[in-house]
Amino acid sequence: MEGFGTNETMGERIRNKRKELGYSQERLAELLMVKQNTLSNYENDLRDVPTEIVSLLAEKLDTTPSYLIWGKPEGEDEEWLFTLEQVASRINNPLLREAALKQLLALAQIDGKMIYHKS
C-alpha cells in the first residue's frame, strides 16, 4: 500500500519506525501481544494489519495511524480517525465492526490518494 507522502509500504514504515526506536521484532511483537512471525508478516506486507492493531502500533512506535497506513506526515489532523472510531464503536458485533472499519479505511485511502496525489 503506497502512502501519501512516501513510496514506502505500510510494512516498510512499521519496520523503519521500529528500527528507529531500537526495538527488535521480538520486543515489539511482545508489546503488541502478537507472535514475532505475525509482526514479520506485517512488516513484509504479507498480512494485513488488523485495525485494532494499527492504533496500538502507532502508540508503541510513537507515531500516528495515518502515518503508518498512508505515510501521511505526522502531526496532521487525526480527526477523521476519531470519527471512524466513534462510528465503529456503535456496531456491537465485533466482526461487523472490523469489516466496517476496513471498508471505511479503504474508502478514505481512495479519497486520500485522489486528494494527495494530484500533480
N, CA, C and O atoms as CSV, one atom per row, in Angstrom:
chain,resi,resn,atom,element,x,y,z
A,1,MET,N,N,0.849,-1.163,0.000
A,1,MET,CA,C,0.000,0.000,0.000
A,1,MET,C,C,0.898,1.232,0.000
A,1,MET,O,O,1.712,1.401,0.908
A,2,GLU,N,N,0.767,2.060,-0.968
A,2,GLU,CA,C,1.600,3.239,-1.111
A,2,GLU,C,C,1.048,4.381,-0.273
A,2,GLU,O,O,-0.169,4.546,-0.178
A,3,GLY,N,N,1.911,5.158,0.327
A,3,GLY,CA,C,1.482,6.250,1.185
A,3,GLY,C,C,1.358,7.571,0.463
A,3,GLY,O,O,1.768,7.706,-0.690
A,4,PHE,N,N,0.788,8.550,1.154
A,4,PHE,CA,C,0.615,9.889,0.600
A,4,PHE,C,C,1.949,10.560,0.404
A,4,PHE,O,O,2.237,11.076,-0.675
A,5,GLY,N,N,2.770,10.559,1.442
A,5,GLY,CA,C,3.985,11.338,1.413
A,5,GLY,C,C,5.226,10.518,1.135
A,5,GLY,O,O,6.333,11.054,1.179
A,6,THR,N,N,5.082,9.271,0.857
A,6,THR,CA,C,6.232,8.395,0.706
A,6,THR,C,C,5.890,7.243,-0.227
A,6,THR,O,O,4.722,6.908,-0.422
A,7,ASN,N,N,6.925,6.646,-0.796
A,7,ASN,CA,C,6.696,5.472,-1.640
A,7,ASN,C,C,6.822,4.180,-0.847
A,7,ASN,O,O,6.713,3.090,-1.409
A,8,GLU,N,N,7.050,4.298,0.453
A,8,GLU,CA,C,7.152,3.116,1.301
A,8,GLU,C,C,5.786,2.464,1.474
A,8,GLU,O,O,4.747,3.120,1.402
A,9,THR,N,N,5.818,1.167,1.701
A,9,THR,CA,C,4.596,0.454,2.044
A,9,THR,C,C,4.351,0.609,3.540
A,9,THR,O,O,5.215,1.081,4.279
A,10,MET,N,N,3.181,0.210,3.966
A,10,MET,CA,C,2.880,0.252,5.399
A,10,MET,C,C,3.875,-0.606,6.174
A,10,MET,O,O,4.369,-0.197,7.224
A,11,GLY,N,N,4.162,-1.772,5.663
A,11,GLY,CA,C,5.120,-2.656,6.322
A,11,GLY,C,C,6.493,-2.027,6.467
A,11,GLY,O,O,7.146,-2.170,7.501
A,12,GLU,N,N,6.927,-1.333,5.430
A,12,GLU,CA,C,8.229,-0.658,5.491
A,12,GLU,C,C,8.218,0.472,6.521
A,12,GLU,O,O,9.205,0.685,7.226
A,13,ARG,N,N,7.104,1.190,6.605
A,13,ARG,CA,C,7.007,2.255,7.608
A,13,ARG,C,C,7.047,1.669,9.022
A,13,ARG,O,O,7.686,2.232,9.911
A,14,ILE,N,N,6.366,0.544,9.227
A,14,ILE,CA,C,6.396,-0.118,10.538
A,14,ILE,C,C,7.830,-0.524,10.873
A,14,ILE,O,O,8.323,-0.236,11.963
A,15,ARG,N,N,8.493,-1.190,9.935
A,15,ARG,CA,C,9.866,-1.656,10.154
A,15,ARG,C,C,10.802,-0.479,10.443
A,15,ARG,O,O,11.605,-0.535,11.375
A,16,ASN,N,N,10.697,0.579,9.649
A,16,ASN,CA,C,11.589,1.731,9.827
A,16,ASN,C,C,11.378,2.410,11.179
A,16,ASN,O,O,12.345,2.783,11.842
A,17,LYS,N,N,10.122,2.572,11.590
A,17,LYS,CA,C,9.854,3.183,12.896
A,17,LYS,C,C,10.344,2.271,14.021
A,17,LYS,O,O,10.887,2.748,15.018
A,18,ARG,N,N,10.154,0.974,13.862
A,18,ARG,CA,C,10.620,0.018,14.880
A,18,ARG,C,C,12.125,0.130,15.052
A,18,ARG,O,O,12.626,0.202,16.174
A,19,LYS,N,N,12.847,0.144,13.933
A,19,LYS,CA,C,14.310,0.234,13.989
A,19,LYS,C,C,14.762,1.591,14.525
A,19,LYS,O,O,15.726,1.677,15.286
A,20,GLU,N,N,14.063,2.641,14.123
A,20,GLU,CA,C,14.384,3.994,14.600
A,20,GLU,C,C,14.325,4.067,16.133
A,20,GLU,O,O,15.120,4.766,16.761
A,21,LEU,N,N,13.381,3.342,16.715
A,21,LEU,CA,C,13.219,3.337,18.169
A,21,LEU,C,C,14.073,2.276,18.856
A,21,LEU,O,O,14.092,2.189,20.084
A,22,GLY,N,N,14.783,1.466,18.060
A,22,GLY,CA,C,15.678,0.465,18.631
A,22,GLY,C,C,15.005,-0.804,19.116
A,22,GLY,O,O,15.582,-1.553,19.904
A,23,TYR,N,N,13.783,-1.053,18.649
A,23,TYR,CA,C,13.084,-2.273,19.034
A,23,TYR,C,C,13.466,-3.429,18.111
A,23,TYR,O,O,13.607,-3.254,16.901
A,24,SER,N,N,13.628,-4.602,18.699
A,24,SER,CA,C,13.734,-5.819,17.891
A,24,SER,C,C,12.314,-6.226,17.502
A,24,SER,O,O,11.339,-5.760,18.093
A,25,GLN,N,N,12.212,-7.088,16.515
A,25,GLN,CA,C,10.879,-7.609,16.163
A,25,GLN,C,C,10.274,-8.335,17.357
A,25,GLN,O,O,9.078,-8.215,17.625
A,26,GLU,N,N,11.096,-9.081,18.063
A,26,GLU,CA,C,10.610,-9.846,19.200
A,26,GLU,C,C,10.019,-8.922,20.267
A,26,GLU,O,O,8.955,-9.207,20.818
A,27,ARG,N,N,10.714,-7.811,20.558
A,27,ARG,CA,C,10.250,-6.893,21.599
A,27,ARG,C,C,8.957,-6.203,21.196
A,27,ARG,O,O,8.028,-6.110,21.998
A,28,LEU,N,N,8.888,-5.713,19.951
A,28,LEU,CA,C,7.672,-5.045,19.511
A,28,LEU,C,C,6.506,-6.028,19.468
A,28,LEU,O,O,5.388,-5.683,19.853
A,29,ALA,N,N,6.756,-7.238,19.007
A,29,ALA,CA,C,5.702,-8.260,18.983
A,29,ALA,C,C,5.179,-8.509,20.394
A,29,ALA,O,O,3.975,-8.658,20.603
A,30,GLU,N,N,6.088,-8.553,21.351
A,30,GLU,CA,C,5.696,-8.747,22.750
A,30,GLU,C,C,4.808,-7.590,23.231
A,30,GLU,O,O,3.800,-7.817,23.902
A,31,LEU,N,N,5.183,-6.356,22.889
A,31,LEU,CA,C,4.386,-5.186,23.281
A,31,LEU,C,C,3.001,-5.197,22.639
A,31,LEU,O,O,2.027,-4.723,23.223
A,32,LEU,N,N,2.934,-5.748,21.422
A,32,LEU,CA,C,1.662,-5.813,20.698
A,32,LEU,C,C,0.844,-7.048,21.069
A,32,LEU,O,O,-0.327,-7.166,20.709
A,33,MET,N,N,1.485,-7.970,21.800
A,33,MET,CA,C,0.868,-9.242,22.162
A,33,MET,C,C,0.511,-10.066,20.921
A,33,MET,O,O,-0.565,-10.656,20.832
A,34,VAL,N,N,1.449,-10.088,19.966
A,34,VAL,CA,C,1.328,-10.931,18.778
A,34,VAL,C,C,2.606,-11.757,18.668
A,34,VAL,O,O,3.596,-11.471,19.342
A,35,LYS,N,N,2.584,-12.764,17.831
A,35,LYS,CA,C,3.771,-13.576,17.601
A,35,LYS,C,C,4.749,-12.795,16.726
A,35,LYS,O,O,4.354,-11.948,15.925
A,36,GLN,N,N,6.034,-13.100,16.900
A,36,GLN,CA,C,7.075,-12.427,16.117
A,36,GLN,C,C,6.867,-12.639,14.628
A,36,GLN,O,O,7.084,-11.714,13.845
A,37,ASN,N,N,6.450,-13.840,14.212
A,37,ASN,CA,C,6.248,-14.083,12.783
A,37,ASN,C,C,5.045,-13.305,12.247
A,37,ASN,O,O,5.001,-12.991,11.057
A,38,THR,N,N,4.073,-12.991,13.098
A,38,THR,CA,C,2.941,-12.152,12.676
A,38,THR,C,C,3.446,-10.744,12.386
A,38,THR,O,O,3.096,-10.156,11.362
A,39,LEU,N,N,4.268,-10.200,13.284
A,39,LEU,CA,C,4.848,-8.875,13.054
A,39,LEU,C,C,5.712,-8.876,11.798
A,39,LEU,O,O,5.679,-7.928,11.015
A,40,SER,N,N,6.477,-9.932,11.612
A,40,SER,CA,C,7.300,-10.052,10.401
A,40,SER,C,C,6.425,-10.020,9.148
A,40,SER,O,O,6.775,-9.382,8.155
A,41,ASN,N,N,5.291,-10.708,9.201
A,41,ASN,CA,C,4.359,-10.687,8.064
A,41,ASN,C,C,3.804,-9.291,7.815
A,41,ASN,O,O,3.626,-8.899,6.662
A,42,TYR,N,N,3.524,-8.527,8.883
A,42,TYR,CA,C,3.072,-7.145,8.729
A,42,TYR,C,C,4.163,-6.318,8.053
A,42,TYR,O,O,3.894,-5.568,7.114
A,43,GLU,N,N,5.388,-6.461,8.536
A,43,GLU,CA,C,6.500,-5.664,8.007
A,43,GLU,C,C,6.836,-6.010,6.559
A,43,GLU,O,O,7.335,-5.164,5.817
A,44,ASN,N,N,6.568,-7.231,6.162
A,44,ASN,CA,C,6.847,-7.651,4.788
A,44,ASN,C,C,5.612,-7.576,3.897
A,44,ASN,O,O,5.614,-8.083,2.775
A,45,ASP,N,N,4.555,-6.938,4.408
A,45,ASP,CA,C,3.308,-6.757,3.663
A,45,ASP,C,C,2.721,-8.071,3.175
A,45,ASP,O,O,2.113,-8.137,2.106
A,46,LEU,N,N,2.914,-9.125,3.980
A,46,LEU,CA,C,2.364,-10.435,3.645
A,46,LEU,C,C,1.024,-10.669,4.333
A,46,LEU,O,O,0.298,-11.610,4.012
A,47,ARG,N,N,0.711,-9.792,5.288
A,47,ARG,CA,C,-0.528,-9.930,6.045
A,47,ARG,C,C,-1.043,-8.534,6.378
A,47,ARG,O,O,-0.274,-7.658,6.774
A,48,ASP,N,N,-2.351,-8.332,6.215
A,48,ASP,CA,C,-2.951,-7.051,6.574
A,48,ASP,C,C,-2.900,-6.868,8.081
A,48,ASP,O,O,-3.061,-7.817,8.849
A,49,VAL,N,N,-2.672,-5.623,8.486
A,49,VAL,CA,C,-2.652,-5.299,9.910
A,49,VAL,C,C,-4.089,-5.017,10.339
A,49,VAL,O,O,-4.721,-4.107,9.802
A,50,PRO,N,N,-4.617,-5.779,11.297
A,50,PRO,CA,C,-5.989,-5.516,11.763
A,50,PRO,C,C,-6.103,-4.096,12.327
A,50,PRO,O,O,-5.158,-3.570,12.914
A,51,THR,N,N,-7.260,-3.499,12.139
A,51,THR,CA,C,-7.442,-2.114,12.559
A,51,THR,C,C,-7.176,-1.921,14.044
A,51,THR,O,O,-6.668,-0.873,14.443
A,52,GLU,N,N,-7.505,-2.905,14.870
A,52,GLU,CA,C,-7.263,-2.730,16.302
A,52,GLU,C,C,-5.776,-2.731,16.629
A,52,GLU,O,O,-5.375,-2.208,17.669
A,53,ILE,N,N,-4.953,-3.309,15.758
A,53,ILE,CA,C,-3.505,-3.322,15.973
A,53,ILE,C,C,-2.871,-2.028,15.460
A,53,ILE,O,O,-1.833,-1.616,15.977
A,54,VAL,N,N,-3.465,-1.379,14.462
A,54,VAL,CA,C,-2.893,-0.152,13.897
A,54,VAL,C,C,-2.741,0.916,14.978
A,54,VAL,O,O,-1.684,1.538,15.085
A,55,SER,N,N,-3.777,1.136,15.776
A,55,SER,CA,C,-3.702,2.147,16.836
A,55,SER,C,C,-2.647,1.779,17.872
A,55,SER,O,O,-1.894,2.638,18.331
A,56,LEU,N,N,-2.593,0.514,18.236
A,56,LEU,CA,C,-1.601,0.061,19.209
A,56,LEU,C,C,-0.188,0.209,18.641
A,56,LEU,O,O,0.724,0.643,19.345
A,57,LEU,N,N,-0.012,-0.150,17.376
A,57,LEU,CA,C,1.285,0.014,16.713
A,57,LEU,C,C,1.712,1.476,16.726
A,57,LEU,O,O,2.856,1.799,17.049
A,58,ALA,N,N,0.771,2.358,16.369
A,58,ALA,CA,C,1.080,3.789,16.340
A,58,ALA,C,C,1.523,4.258,17.731
A,58,ALA,O,O,2.475,5.026,17.863
A,59,GLU,N,N,0.825,3.789,18.753
A,59,GLU,CA,C,1.179,4.166,20.125
A,59,GLU,C,C,2.580,3.677,20.487
A,59,GLU,O,O,3.398,4.441,20.999
A,60,LYS,N,N,2.850,2.403,20.219
A,60,LYS,CA,C,4.144,1.823,20.585
A,60,LYS,C,C,5.289,2.391,19.751
A,60,LYS,O,O,6.429,2.435,20.213
A,61,LEU,N,N,4.993,2.825,18.526
A,61,LEU,CA,C,6.025,3.363,17.642
A,61,LEU,C,C,6.081,4.889,17.670
A,61,LEU,O,O,6.780,5.511,16.869
A,62,ASP,N,N,5.333,5.484,18.604
A,62,ASP,CA,C,5.341,6.929,18.804
A,62,ASP,C,C,5.061,7.682,17.495
A,62,ASP,O,O,5.800,8.587,17.106
A,63,THR,N,N,3.978,7.281,16.835
A,63,THR,CA,C,3.581,7.905,15.584
A,63,THR,C,C,2.066,7.929,15.510
A,63,THR,O,O,1.394,7.719,16.520
A,64,THR,N,N,1.523,8.181,14.334
A,64,THR,CA,C,0.075,8.236,14.160
A,64,THR,C,C,-0.392,7.101,13.257
A,64,THR,O,O,0.380,6.596,12.443
A,65,PRO,N,N,-1.649,6.700,13.397
A,65,PRO,CA,C,-2.189,5.705,12.466
A,65,PRO,C,C,-2.114,6.188,11.011
A,65,PRO,O,O,-1.840,5.390,10.114
A,66,SER,N,N,-2.350,7.466,10.769
A,66,SER,CA,C,-2.291,7.998,9.404
A,66,SER,C,C,-0.913,7.804,8.789
A,66,SER,O,O,-0.787,7.484,7.607
A,67,TYR,N,N,0.119,8.003,9.606
A,67,TYR,CA,C,1.473,7.804,9.088
A,67,TYR,C,C,1.690,6.337,8.725
A,67,TYR,O,O,2.203,6.028,7.649
A,68,LEU,N,N,1.301,5.441,9.619
A,68,LEU,CA,C,1.520,4.019,9.357
A,68,LEU,C,C,0.735,3.542,8.138
A,68,LEU,O,O,1.259,2.799,7.308
A,69,ILE,N,N,-0.518,3.969,8.035
A,69,ILE,CA,C,-1.371,3.483,6.955
A,69,ILE,C,C,-1.002,4.110,5.615
A,69,ILE,O,O,-0.857,3.406,4.615
A,70,TRP,N,N,-0.852,5.421,5.596
A,70,TRP,CA,C,-0.670,6.116,4.316
A,70,TRP,C,C,0.615,6.901,4.157
A,70,TRP,O,O,0.892,7.414,3.073
A,71,GLY,N,N,1.405,7.006,5.210
A,71,GLY,CA,C,2.607,7.822,5.127
A,71,GLY,C,C,2.294,9.300,5.245
A,71,GLY,O,O,3.118,10.153,4.914
A,72,LYS,N,N,1.089,9.592,5.722
A,72,LYS,CA,C,0.673,10.986,5.911
A,72,LYS,C,C,1.585,11.597,6.968
A,72,LYS,O,O,1.808,10.989,8.015
A,73,PRO,N,N,2.112,12.784,6.711
A,73,PRO,CA,C,3.050,13.383,7.676
A,73,PRO,C,C,2.493,13.394,9.091
A,73,PRO,O,O,1.318,13.684,9.319
A,74,GLU,N,N,3.368,13.070,10.030
A,74,GLU,CA,C,2.980,13.030,11.438
A,74,GLU,C,C,2.575,14.419,11.891
A,74,GLU,O,O,3.148,15.421,11.464
A,75,GLY,N,N,1.578,14.462,12.764
A,75,GLY,CA,C,1.138,15.728,13.308
A,75,GLY,C,C,-0.021,16.343,12.548
A,75,GLY,O,O,-0.612,17.317,13.013
A,76,GLU,N,N,-0.363,15.791,11.377
A,76,GLU,CA,C,-1.522,16.308,10.656
A,76,GLU,C,C,-2.792,15.889,11.374
A,76,GLU,O,O,-2.778,14.965,12.187
A,77,ASP,N,N,-3.865,16.556,11.077
A,77,ASP,CA,C,-5.148,16.339,11.738
A,77,ASP,C,C,-5.552,14.866,11.717
A,77,ASP,O,O,-5.580,14.235,10.660
A,78,GLU,N,N,-5.862,14.332,12.885
A,78,GLU,CA,C,-6.282,12.936,13.022
A,78,GLU,C,C,-7.779,12.840,13.327
A,78,GLU,O,O,-8.259,11.792,13.759
A,79,GLU,N,N,-8.502,13.913,13.106
A,79,GLU,CA,C,-9.927,13.937,13.445
A,79,GLU,C,C,-10.711,12.849,12.715
A,79,GLU,O,O,-11.638,12.267,13.278
A,80,TRP,N,N,-10.341,12.572,11.463
A,80,TRP,CA,C,-11.061,11.553,10.693
A,80,TRP,C,C,-10.996,10.194,11.385
A,80,TRP,O,O,-11.969,9.439,11.362
A,81,LEU,N,N,-9.843,9.873,12.008
A,81,LEU,CA,C,-9.704,8.584,12.680
A,81,LEU,C,C,-10.607,8.530,13.906
A,81,LEU,O,O,-11.235,7.506,14.174
A,82,PHE,N,N,-10.670,9.615,14.638
A,82,PHE,CA,C,-11.554,9.686,15.794
A,82,PHE,C,C,-12.999,9.466,15.358
A,82,PHE,O,O,-13.750,8.752,16.023
A,83,THR,N,N,-13.389,10.079,14.241
A,83,THR,CA,C,-14.750,9.928,13.712
A,83,THR,C,C,-15.017,8.475,13.336
A,83,THR,O,O,-16.086,7.945,13.639
A,84,LEU,N,N,-14.058,7.825,12.680
A,84,LEU,CA,C,-14.213,6.409,12.325
A,84,LEU,C,C,-14.398,5.556,13.574
A,84,LEU,O,O,-15.249,4.666,13.610
A,85,GLU,N,N,-13.600,5.832,14.591
A,85,GLU,CA,C,-13.704,5.054,15.823
A,85,GLU,C,C,-15.065,5.266,16.492
A,85,GLU,O,O,-15.631,4.332,17.060
A,86,GLN,N,N,-15.588,6.493,16.426
A,86,GLN,CA,C,-16.904,6.754,17.002
A,86,GLN,C,C,-17.987,5.976,16.262
A,86,GLN,O,O,-18.862,5.373,16.883
A,87,VAL,N,N,-17.922,5.995,14.934
A,87,VAL,CA,C,-18.907,5.275,14.132
A,87,VAL,C,C,-18.803,3.778,14.428
A,87,VAL,O,O,-19.815,3.117,14.660
A,88,ALA,N,N,-17.600,3.255,14.420
A,88,ALA,CA,C,-17.407,1.821,14.629
A,88,ALA,C,C,-17.828,1.386,16.028
A,88,ALA,O,O,-18.312,0.269,16.207
A,89,SER,N,N,-17.650,2.247,17.011
A,89,SER,CA,C,-17.990,1.864,18.382
A,89,SER,C,C,-19.485,1.594,18.552
A,89,SER,O,O,-19.900,0.951,19.516
A,90,ARG,N,N,-20.281,2.085,17.621
A,90,ARG,CA,C,-21.735,1.869,17.695
A,90,ARG,C,C,-22.153,0.517,17.130
A,90,ARG,O,O,-23.312,0.123,17.259
A,91,ILE,N,N,-21.227,-0.189,16.511
A,91,ILE,CA,C,-21.522,-1.509,15.940
A,91,ILE,C,C,-21.175,-2.550,17.001
A,91,ILE,O,O,-20.011,-2.702,17.371
A,92,ASN,N,N,-22.166,-3.249,17.476
A,92,ASN,CA,C,-21.962,-4.194,18.575
A,92,ASN,C,C,-21.226,-5.459,18.169
A,92,ASN,O,O,-20.396,-5.956,18.931
A,93,ASN,N,N,-21.507,-5.988,16.997
A,93,ASN,CA,C,-20.879,-7.227,16.548
A,93,ASN,C,C,-19.422,-6.946,16.161
A,93,ASN,O,O,-19.173,-6.154,15.253
A,94,PRO,N,N,-18.449,-7.590,16.842
A,94,PRO,CA,C,-17.040,-7.299,16.557
A,94,PRO,C,C,-16.621,-7.616,15.124
A,94,PRO,O,O,-15.787,-6.908,14.559
A,95,LEU,N,N,-17.180,-8.659,14.530
A,95,LEU,CA,C,-16.828,-8.991,13.146
A,95,LEU,C,C,-17.358,-7.944,12.172
A,95,LEU,O,O,-16.670,-7.559,11.226
A,96,LEU,N,N,-18.575,-7.492,12.409
A,96,LEU,CA,C,-19.139,-6.430,11.567
A,96,LEU,C,C,-18.390,-5.120,11.773
A,96,LEU,O,O,-18.157,-4.378,10.818
A,97,ARG,N,N,-18.011,-4.831,13.017
A,97,ARG,CA,C,-17.266,-3.603,13.315
A,97,ARG,C,C,-15.937,-3.607,12.561
A,97,ARG,O,O,-15.558,-2.601,11.961
A,98,GLU,N,N,-15.230,-4.738,12.592
A,98,GLU,CA,C,-13.940,-4.867,11.888
A,98,GLU,C,C,-14.116,-4.695,10.382
A,98,GLU,O,O,-13.337,-3.994,9.735
A,99,ALA,N,N,-15.140,-5.334,9.831
A,99,ALA,CA,C,-15.404,-5.219,8.387
A,99,ALA,C,C,-15.747,-3.779,8.010
A,99,ALA,O,O,-15.285,-3.274,6.987
A,100,ALA,N,N,-16.554,-3.126,8.834
A,100,ALA,CA,C,-16.938,-1.739,8.554
A,100,ALA,C,C,-15.724,-0.822,8.605
A,100,ALA,O,O,-15.570,0.050,7.750
A,101,LEU,N,N,-14.862,-1.012,9.600
A,101,LEU,CA,C,-13.658,-0.181,9.694
A,101,LEU,C,C,-12.747,-0.378,8.489
A,101,LEU,O,O,-12.193,0.582,7.954
A,102,LYS,N,N,-12.597,-1.626,8.068
A,102,LYS,CA,C,-11.756,-1.895,6.889
A,102,LYS,C,C,-12.319,-1.199,5.656
A,102,LYS,O,O,-11.569,-0.630,4.863
A,103,GLN,N,N,-13.634,-1.244,5.496
A,103,GLN,CA,C,-14.263,-0.584,4.346
A,103,GLN,C,C,-14.094,0.932,4.422
A,103,GLN,O,O,-13.785,1.573,3.417
A,104,LEU,N,N,-14.293,1.503,5.602
A,104,LEU,CA,C,-14.140,2.952,5.765
A,104,LEU,C,C,-12.695,3.382,5.525
A,104,LEU,O,O,-12.447,4.409,4.893
A,105,LEU,N,N,-11.748,2.602,6.026
A,105,LEU,CA,C,-10.341,2.927,5.792
A,105,LEU,C,C,-9.983,2.815,4.318
A,105,LEU,O,O,-9.226,3.635,3.798
A,106,ALA,N,N,-10.521,1.808,3.644
A,106,ALA,CA,C,-10.273,1.665,2.209
A,106,ALA,C,C,-10.837,2.847,1.439
A,106,ALA,O,O,-10.187,3.368,0.533
A,107,LEU,N,N,-12.038,3.270,1.792
A,107,LEU,CA,C,-12.634,4.438,1.134
A,107,LEU,C,C,-11.835,5.698,1.425
A,107,LEU,O,O,-11.642,6.528,0.536
A,108,ALA,N,N,-11.374,5.851,2.643
A,108,ALA,CA,C,-10.564,7.016,2.991
A,108,ALA,C,C,-9.260,7.009,2.211
A,108,ALA,O,O,-8.776,8.063,1.799
A,109,GLN,N,N,-8.688,5.823,2.005
A,109,GLN,CA,C,-7.443,5.728,1.245
A,109,GLN,C,C,-7.674,6.131,-0.199
A,109,GLN,O,O,-6.880,6.882,-0.765
A,110,ILE,N,N,-8.737,5.650,-0.796
A,110,ILE,CA,C,-9.047,6.001,-2.182
A,110,ILE,C,C,-9.242,7.502,-2.298
A,110,ILE,O,O,-8.679,8.138,-3.190
A,111,ASP,N,N,-10.037,8.071,-1.402
A,111,ASP,CA,C,-10.287,9.508,-1.413
A,111,ASP,C,C,-8.991,10.270,-1.176
A,111,ASP,O,O,-8.720,11.267,-1.845
A,112,GLY,N,N,-8.186,9.798,-0.218
A,112,GLY,CA,C,-6.939,10.464,0.087
A,112,GLY,C,C,-5.968,10.450,-1.060
A,112,GLY,O,O,-5.276,11.442,-1.294
A,113,LYS,N,N,-5.894,9.342,-1.790
A,113,LYS,CA,C,-4.996,9.279,-2.943
A,113,LYS,C,C,-5.437,10.258,-4.022
A,113,LYS,O,O,-4.603,10.864,-4.696
A,114,MET,N,N,-6.742,10.412,-4.186
A,114,MET,CA,C,-7.211,11.368,-5.190
A,114,MET,C,C,-6.856,12.791,-4.760
A,114,MET,O,O,-6.552,13.639,-5.599
A,115,ILE,N,N,-6.896,13.046,-3.466
A,115,ILE,CA,C,-6.600,14.386,-2.964
A,115,ILE,C,C,-5.108,14.640,-2.939
A,115,ILE,O,O,-4.651,15.675,-3.424
A,116,TYR,N,N,-4.333,13.707,-2.376
A,116,TYR,CA,C,-2.930,13.952,-2.125
A,116,TYR,C,C,-2.003,13.624,-3.286
A,116,TYR,O,O,-0.842,14.032,-3.256
A,117,HIS,N,N,-2.454,12.917,-4.290
A,117,HIS,CA,C,-1.577,12.554,-5.396
A,117,HIS,C,C,-1.782,13.409,-6.629
A,117,HIS,O,O,-1.397,13.011,-7.729
A,118,LYS,N,N,-2.377,14.569,-6.466
A,118,LYS,CA,C,-2.524,15.464,-7.615
A,118,LYS,C,C,-1.160,16.025,-7.987
A,118,LYS,O,O,-0.350,16.344,-7.116
A,119,SER,N,N,-0.916,16.139,-9.272
A,119,SER,CA,C,0.379,16.676,-9.726
A,119,SER,C,C,0.318,18.180,-9.841
A,119,SER,O,O,1.309,18.812,-10.208
